[in-house]
Amino acid sequence: MNIRSNRVARPPRLMIIPMIDIIFFLMVFFLFSTLQMVYQKSMPVNLPVASSSHQEAPKPVAITLMKDGTISIGDTVVGIEEIKPRVEQLADKADTPVILRADENVEHGKVIKVMDEIKSAGVTKLSIATQEK
């Protein structure tokens, strides 16, 4: 018994349009990647020296809120009423970052009270620390 295939036997063709698209995409990819690797050179200049040119970034203040409700600033345990004066003392500038590290099992209201005390001390950069998955 002779079984015929319903497929028409055509010779394979080279599709030029998709190949041009792929080559163009690769060209653009390599163009942008080499532009990122090129060191931007400029004219050599001897810059003047100034004493105020180097400004150190302020160290962040770490406030930890433990599971049992104790609050510590750095290594010292403080009460909620002591947060504002201590933060005002440690964060002498408004742009000093403050990092709040609260345990995930602490009541939400307690975290909000601590955040309110930090904000009332004049802090503008408040971050809440999290753990990466």
Buried (B, 14 or more C-beta within 10 A) or exposed (E): EEEEEEEEEEEEEEEEEEEEEEEEEEEEEEEEEEEEEEEEEEEEEEEEEEEEEEEEEBEBBBBBBBEEEEBBBEEEEBEBEBBBEBBEEBBEEEEBBBBBBBEEEBEEEBBEBBBEBBBEBBBEBBEEEEEEE
